[in-house]
Amino acid sequence: MSTRVSSPVLSALRLRLQSLDGAARRRAVLPFGVPAIDARLPEGGLALGAVHEVIGGGNGAIDGAAAALFAAGIAARTRGRVLWCVTRQDLFAPALAQVGLAPDRVIYVEAGDEKTTLACFEEGLRHGGGIGAVIAEVTRLSMTASRRLQLAAEGAGAIGIAIRRLPAAFLRTRGGRASAPEAAGQNFAGFAEPTAAVTRWRVSALPSAPLPAAGIGRARWRLELIRCRGGEGACFDVEACDAQGRLALPSGLVHGPGQEATGRRRAAR
């Protein structure tokens, strides 16, 4: 025997569901300010209240530093303090300041191991008030852990960035050079394993911009969007973050269909 629900109750329920659906669709984002990049993201920018992954490319030490600066540039464009969780003291504050992340905005948390780092990462995301971004440097990130982080970020609205790092001992045995696939093959980082992160980026250092006179120009990166929920992969050669944390496309550089196809092929790996 079925019981018919009164029309006012159904109407109220429909309105409630519609409001929840609308809130989900209107999730706040942090645009890069580069149309070519923002157009590849389903909502026109990096989703706030979400977790994102950043991985260095083929040169462990150099590309790892580029990945950290990319994350710092994102955090610099958020509002509030930035919580940065590390397991080893190798961050260079002046370099972070050069990409817009002022020292007085950053709270450093040095954890003794990966488990503690992830616990601090989650707690920082849950805290919410006054925290604009939480960054954590981790080697492994399981699906279970990333789901917990994603739920914490959604609840508080802060952006979370997991910088996937190779173990220091592994890099020492290879003179500072190791590719992400190699690390995954050695069962160190599990970079190929899926996570609940909304996007995954790979950052590789490129030769700096040429200058008319002798000297070092603005740094350049190859920025690969290798995973994007609700979107497709892409590849961009960009000028590194400036003093406001903003990227730029080198003048005269046009990304054609061939390069976008390359990015999609890399995303499928």
C-alpha positions in Angstrom: 0.0 0.0 0.0 1.5 3.3 -1.0 1.1 6.6 0.7 0.8 9.7 -1.4 2.9 12.6 -0.2 1.1 15.9 -0.2 1.9 18.4 -3.0 3.3 21.1 -0.7 5.9 18.6 0.7 6.9 17.6 -2.8 7.2 21.2 -3.9 9.3 22.1 -0.9 11.6 19.1 -1.6 12.0 20.0 -5.2 12.9 23.5 -4.3 15.5 22.3 -1.8 17.1 19.9 -4.3 17.2 22.6 -6.9 18.9 25.0 -4.5 21.5 22.4 -3.6 22.1 21.6 -7.3 22.5 25.3 -8.1 25.0 25.7 -5.3 27.0 22.8 -6.7 27.0 24.3 -10.2 28.1 27.7 -8.9 31.2 26.5 -7.1 33.7 29.4 -6.8 36.8 29.1 -8.9 40.2 30.8 -9.1 41.0 31.7 -12.7 44.6 31.7 -14.0 43.8 34.8 -16.0 45.2 33.1 -19.1 42.2 32.5 -21.4 43.9 29.5 -23.1 44.3 27.7 -19.8 41.0 28.7 -18.2 39.1 27.5 -21.3 40.4 24.0 -20.6 38.9 24.0 -17.1 35.2 23.1 -16.9 34.4 26.0 -14.6 36.8 28.6 -16.1 39.4 28.2 -13.3 40.7 26.1 -10.5 37.9 25.0 -8.3 38.0 26.3 -4.7 36.8 24.0 -2.0 38.7 21.3 -3.8 42.0 19.4 -3.8 44.4 19.6 -6.7 47.7 17.7 -7.4 51.0 19.1 -8.7 53.8 16.9 -9.8 57.3 17.7 -11.0 58.4 16.5 -14.5 61.4 14.5 -15.5 64.2 16.3 -13.5 63.5 15.6 -9.9 65.2 18.6 -8.2 64.6 21.3 -10.7 61.1 20.3 -11.8 60.2 19.7 -8.1 61.1 23.3 -7.4 59.0 24.5 -10.4 56.1 22.5 -9.1 56.4 24.1 -5.7 56.6 27.6 -7.2 53.5 26.8 -9.4 51.6 25.9 -6.2 52.9 29.0 -4.4 51.7 31.2 -7.3 48.2 29.7 -7.0 48.2 30.2 -3.2 49.4 33.8 -3.6 46.2 34.6 -5.5 43.9 33.4 -2.7 42.8 35.4 0.3 43.9 34.7 3.8 46.8 32.7 5.3 48.5 29.8 3.6 49.3 26.6 5.5 52.3 24.8 4.1 53.0 21.3 5.5 56.4 19.7 4.9 58.5 16.8 6.0 61.8 18.3 5.3 63.1 21.9 5.5 64.1 22.8 2.0 61.7 25.6 1.1 63.3 29.0 0.2 61.0 31.8 1.3 62.5 34.5 -0.9 61.7 32.3 -4.0 58.1 32.0 -2.8 58.0 35.8 -2.3 59.1 36.3 -5.9 56.0 34.5 -7.1 53.7 36.6 -4.9 53.5 34.6 -1.7 54.7 36.9 1.0 56.4 35.4 4.1 54.0 36.9 6.5 51.1 35.0 4.9 52.7 31.5 5.3 52.4 29.2 8.3 54.9 26.4 8.0 54.1 23.0 9.6 57.0 20.6 9.8 55.7 17.0 10.2 57.8 14.1 11.1 56.3 11.7 8.6 53.8 11.3 5.7 51.0 10.2 8.0 51.3 13.3 10.2 51.6 15.5 7.1 48.3 14.2 5.7 46.7 14.7 9.1 47.9 18.3 9.2 46.7 18.8 5.6 43.2 17.6 6.4 43.0 19.5 9.6 44.1 22.7 7.8 41.4 22.2 5.2 38.7 21.6 7.8 39.7 24.7 9.8 38.5 27.0 7.0 38.3 30.4 8.6 41.2 32.7 7.6 42.9 29.9 5.5 42.9 30.6 1.8 45.0 27.6 0.8 46.6 24.5 2.3 49.6 23.0 0.6 51.2 19.7 1.6 54.3 17.9 0.2 53.6 14.2 0.1 55.1 11.2 -1.6 52.0 8.9 -1.5 48.4 9.9 -1.8 45.9 7.0 -1.7 42.3 7.2 -2.9 41.0 7.0 0.6 43.2 9.8 1.9 42.5 12.0 -1.1 38.7 11.5 -0.6 39.0 12.6 3.0 40.9 15.7 1.9 38.4 16.5 -0.8 35.5 16.3 1.7 37.4 18.5 4.1 38.1 21.1 1.4 34.4 21.1 0.2 33.2 21.7 3.7 35.4 24.7 4.4 35.8 26.2 0.9 39.7 26.4 1.0 41.8 25.2 -1.9 44.1 22.2 -1.2 47.3 21.5 -3.2 49.1 18.2 -2.9 52.7 18.5 -4.2 53.8 15.0 -5.0 57.5 14.6 -4.2 60.0 11.9 -4.7 61.8 10.7 -1.6 65.1 12.5 -0.9 67.0 9.2 -0.7 65.7 8.1 -4.1 66.9 11.4 -5.7 70.3 11.2 -4.1 70.9 7.8 -5.8 70.2 9.4 -9.2 72.0 12.7 -8.7 68.8 14.6 -8.4 67.2 13.3 -11.6 64.2 10.9 -11.7 61.1 10.8 -13.8 57.6 10.4 -12.3 57.0 7.2 -14.2 60.3 5.8 -13.0 59.3 6.6 -9.4 56.0 4.9 -9.9 57.8 1.9 -11.3 60.0 1.7 -8.3 56.8 1.7 -6.1 57.9 5.0 -4.4 55.2 7.5 -5.3 52.4 5.7 -7.1 52.0 8.7 -9.4 50.0 6.6 -11.9 47.4 5.7 -9.3 44.0 7.6 -9.4 43.1 10.0 -6.6 40.0 12.1 -5.8 41.9 15.3 -6.8 39.9 17.5 -9.2 42.9 18.3 -11.3 46.5 17.0 -11.7 49.2 19.1 -13.1 52.8 18.3 -14.2 55.3 21.1 -14.3 58.7 20.9 -16.1 61.3 23.6 -16.3 62.2 25.0 -19.8 65.0 27.3 -20.9 64.3 30.9 -19.7 63.1 33.7 -21.9 65.9 35.1 -24.1 67.1 38.6 -23.4 68.6 41.1 -25.9 71.6 41.3 -23.6 73.5 38.7 -21.6 71.5 37.5 -18.6 68.8 35.2 -17.4 65.2 36.0 -18.5 61.9 35.1 -17.0 61.7 31.4 -16.2 59.5 29.2 -18.4 57.6 26.0 -17.6 55.9 23.3 -19.5 52.5 23.0 -17.8 50.6 19.8 -18.4 47.0 19.3 -17.3 47.2 15.5 -17.2 43.9 14.9 -15.4 40.8 17.1 -15.1 37.5 16.0 -13.7 34.9 16.9 -16.3 37.5 18.1 -18.8 40.3 17.0 -21.0 44.1 17.3 -20.8 46.2 20.0 -22.3 49.8 21.2 -22.6 51.1 24.8 -22.4 54.5 26.4 -22.5 54.1 29.3 -20.1 56.2 32.0 -18.5 56.5 31.3 -14.8 54.5 33.1 -12.1 55.3 36.8 -11.7 55.3 38.8 -8.4 51.5 38.5 -8.3 51.5 34.8 -8.8 50.2 35.1 -12.4 51.3 33.0 -15.4 51.6 34.3 -18.9 51.9 32.8 -22.4 55.1 33.8 -24.2 54.5 36.4 -26.8 53.8 35.0 -30.3 53.2 31.5 -28.9 50.0 29.9 -30.3 48.8 26.5 -29.1 47.4 24.7 -32.1 45.3 21.5 -32.2 48.4 19.4 -32.4 49.7 20.6 -29.1 46.3 20.1 -27.5 46.2 16.6 -28.8 49.6 16.0 -27.3 48.2 17.1 -23.9 45.3 14.7 -24.2 47.6 11.8 -25.1 49.7 12.5 -22.0 46.6 12.7 -19.9 45.6 9.3 -21.0 48.8 7.7 -19.8 
